[in-house]
Amino acid sequence: MLPDRPTRRRAITIFASAAAVAIAGPASPARADFEWRGTAMGADARILFNDIEPAAAKGIAALVEAEIDRLENELSLFRSGSELCRLNRDGALTAPGGDLRRALALALEIAAVTNGLFDPTVQALWEAHVEWFADRSHTGLPPQAIIARARQAVDWRTVRIEPDSIRLGDNQRLTLNGLGQGYVTDRVADMLAVKGFANILVDLGEMRAIAPRRDGSPWLIARGGAGPLQLAEGALATSEGSGCVLGADGAAHHLFDPRSGRSAAHWRTIIVHHRSAAMADALSTALAIASADEIQALLPRLSGTAIWATDPAGRRSTWAAGPHDGIVG
């Protein structure tokens, strides 16, 4: 049985996050800072609005919460009646919603770009590990026979998005956790931008700035053991194995390498900047599995992406693929 809420620990956070006003700077008497807090896709969520008219903030909470609720009804593994859970249960879904279709199409596109390092069908590996560690007498990793059996259901190429349905391969289950928070972040950010909000930072598990603060200064994003990142626009996403560990002694974590079925071990933390939060989210998941040589080889396919990686020994590496704006390391 899967846990309802996997434990998540943030590798990057909003600098001076205890008070929105502390990071927003001076505000004119007719304007103020506004902060919304809630949950999205199993994670704490918040949106910072910098120096806006108080009247403009009215009704924001209801709009944001309604949009998150709508998206979770399609994409969430935490809701048994969501479209994704129904698809996993039945192996096929007729007349899927537009957001499930778009999110899954993006997942399959990134799977192709990363040569399968990102694979939305790894849910079978998660389930195998959770079932194994549910027996408290199991202190080591699941044996190879269990992993091999689960890997039979892991292959993104067997998922079919048809004109009016989605179909899975034999015994497959999907997870969109590798890009779902970023996807929801993008949808909420785009909704707020259409309504005229600009100087905001959306943090729904992954972060996206529509624009810098009203005075032009960037949002400061804290990261453990290093100086803050300055985010003016675009998105930041992070993946780290310690964010969701399995087993009493943390023998495994949730970032599974589809090729081996085991938890990835190349990096302690991966942070990615991209204009899209969904892309940043998915790429941080994929690159957490990749070696340094594999990341280097993928760079020509990742235009507009910046990458910060920390290995288990604490050594840091950075890559930039083509021009990218809105971030200073």
N, C-alpha and C positions, 0 to 999 in steps of 0.2 A: 504493500500500500504506500502510495507516495505522500510525503508531507504536504500539507496545504500551503505552507509558506516557507520555502527554502530560506535559510539565513543568508543575508547579503551584507557585506561590509564594504564601505566605500573606500577607494584608493585616492579619489580626488573629491574635494568638497569646496563649497563656496567660501572664500576667505572672509573672516569676520562674520561667520554665518549666524551668530547668536542674535544679531539685530540688523535688519535690512537697512535701517537708517545709517548704521555705522559704515556701510560700504557704499552708500549712495551719495555721500557728500552733502553739502548744504542744499536746502530746497527753499524756494521762494515761499512767502506766506500763503500764496494762493495754490500752492502745490505741495504734495507730500509723497512719501514712499508707501507702497502697499505690498503686502506679502500674502500669498495664498499658500496654505499647507494642506496636504492630504496624502493619499496613497495612489499608486498606479502600477499595475503589473507586478504586484507583490513587493514594491519598494516604497520607502518614504518619498514624497514628492513635494516640490515647492516651486513657486513662480515669484520672482522679484520684479516689481514694476518700479522704475526709478523716476521720481520727480514728476508725478502725473497729477492732474486735477482730481480731487477727491470724488467728484461726481462721476468721473469716468470709471472709477473702480467698482461702482455699485453694479451688482449683478454678475461680476466676473466669476465668483465662486460657483454659482449655479451653472454658468455656461461651461466652465472647465470641467466640473464634475459630471455634467451630462455627457460631454464628449468622451471623457475617459470611460464612463460606464458603457457607452455605445461601443467603443472600440474593444473593451474587455469582453463584451458579449460575443465578439467575433474571434478574438485572438488569444484569450487567456486560457492557460492550463489550470488556473485556480478556480474556475467556475465550471462545474460539471455539465451545465447546459449550454456552454459556449459552442460556437460553430466548430472551433478547433477540437474540442473534446468529443463532439458528436462525430467528426470526421475520424478521429482516432478510434473511437468505439466501433464504428460501422465500416471503416475502410473506404468509404465514399461519401460524398456530400453533394446533393443536388441543389442548384440555385444558391451557391455560396455568396456571401456579401462581398461587396467591392473591395473592402479593406483586407479581408482575408485573401482574396485573389491577388491583390497588389503586393501584400506583404510576402506571400508565398512565392510569387513570381520574382520578387527581389531576392529572396533567399536562394532560389535556384540559379539566378543570374550570378550571385556572388559565389555560389558553389562552383560554377563553371569557371569564373575568373580566377579562383584560388585553387583550382585543380582538386576540388573536393575537401580542402582543409576545413571549409565551412560546410556543414551538412545538417539540414534540418531534421534528418531522420535518425539522429543519434539518441532520440528518446529511449530506444530500446536499451542502450548502454546505461543510461541513467537508471532505468527501472531495474536492470540486473544488479547494479551496485546497491541501490536502496534495499532491494529484497535480501541481498547477501548480508549487508550490515545490520538489517533488522534482527538477525540472530546475534545476540550479544556475545555468543561464544566464538564468533568469527572475528579474529583480530587481524588477520592478514588480508591480502587482496583476494578478490574472487579468483578461483582457479581458471586456467586457460579454457577449459571446456565450456564454462559458463559464458566467458567473453566471446568465444567463437560462435556459440549459439546465438547470442544477442547480435553479433555483427552480421549475421545472415539477413537481418532486417534493415541494415544500414547501407543505403545506396540512394542518393538524391536523384539519380537518373531514372529511377522507376516511378517517380511521382508524376502524375499527369494532370495538367490543368486543361480541361476541355471547355468547349463553349458554354456549357451550362452545368458543369460539375467539376469536382476534384476527385481524383482516384489515387489510392495508395497501392504500393506493391504488397506482396504477401507478408502478413504479420507486421506491417510497418505502423509506427506511430510517429507523429511529428511534434517537434517543439519549435516555437518561434521565440524562445527566450533569448536566443543569440542576437536578435535584432528587434524584438518586440518593444522594449522600452524606448529604443531610439525611434522606432516607427511612430509610437504614440506621442513622443516628444515632438516630432516633426508635424504631426497632424494638429496638435494643440497650438504649437507655435504659428503654423500657417493660419489657423483660425483667428488667432489674436492679431496677427499682422493684417489680415483682411479687415478687421474691425478698427484698424488704425493705431494699434499699439506698436511702438518701435523700440523704446529703450527698456527692454525686458530681458531677463534670463530665465529660461524654462529649464527646470531640473526635475525630470520625471524618471530618475534612475540614470539617465544620460543627460548631458547639458547642451542647450543650444541658445546662443545669443542672437536675437534678431538684429540688434544694433548695440553699440556701446552705450554707456550711461549718457545722460542728456548733455553733460559738459564735454563729451568726447572721450573721456577716460575709459579704459577697458574694465571689464569685470575681472577680479583677481580670483584665480582658482588655486587653492592650496593643494599640494601633493606631498606625501610623506617623504621626508629626507631630502627634499630639493626645494629650490625657490619656486614661488608661485608662477603659474602660467597666466599670461595676460590675454584674455579672450574678448575681442571686439565684436566678432561675428562668426557664424558657423558653429560647429558642434564639437564637443569633446566626449569621448567614450572610453571606458577603461575595462579591462579584464584582468583578474588575478585569481589564481586558484584558491587562495585563502579566503576568498569572498564567500565560498560555499563548500565546506569540507564534508566528507563522508567518513563514517567510522569514528569510534570514540577517540582514537588517537590521530585522526586526520589522515588516515592512510591513503585516501584518494580525494579528488576534488571534481568539480562539475565540468571542467574543460577537457572533454574527451577527444583524443586523436582518433578520427574515424578509421585510420589505417591500422592501428594496433588495438583499439578498444580500451586503451589505458589512459589515465590522466596525463596531460602534457607536462613536461618538466623543463622546457628550455628557458622559461621566463617566470619571474616572480610577478611582474606587473607589465602590462602593455597599455599605453595611452595613445589614442588616435584622434587627430583633428581632421575633419572633412566638412564640407558645407552642409551635408545631410547628416542628421543624427542617426538615422537608420543605417546608413552606409558606415559611419564611424563605429557604431555598435557592432555590426556584423564583421567589419574588418578587425576590430580589436579581438573578437572571438577567434577569427581565423588565424590571425598572426600570433596569438598566444600559443598556438600549436606548432607554428613554423620555426625552423632553425634560422639563425642569422643569414645563412646562405640562401635559404628559401625566401626569406623576406627580400633580400637583395634581388633575387631573380624575378620576384613579382612586381617590383617597383614600376617597370614600364607599363603595367596594367592599372596602376593605382594613381593616376594623375590627380593632383589637387589634394594629396594626402600627406600629413606629417605624422611621424611615429616616434614615440619615446618608449624605450624598453629597458627594464632592469632585470638582470639575471639573478639566479639564486644566491650568488656571491656578492650581490650589490653593485656589480659593474653596469654602467649605463651605456646604451647605444641609441643613436638617433638616425632617422632616415627622412628624407623629403622627396616626394615623387611629383615632379613638375611644380608649376606655380601654385601657391596656396596663400590665401589672405585671411586676416582676422585673428592671427595667433602669434604670440611672441613667447618663446621658451625661456 
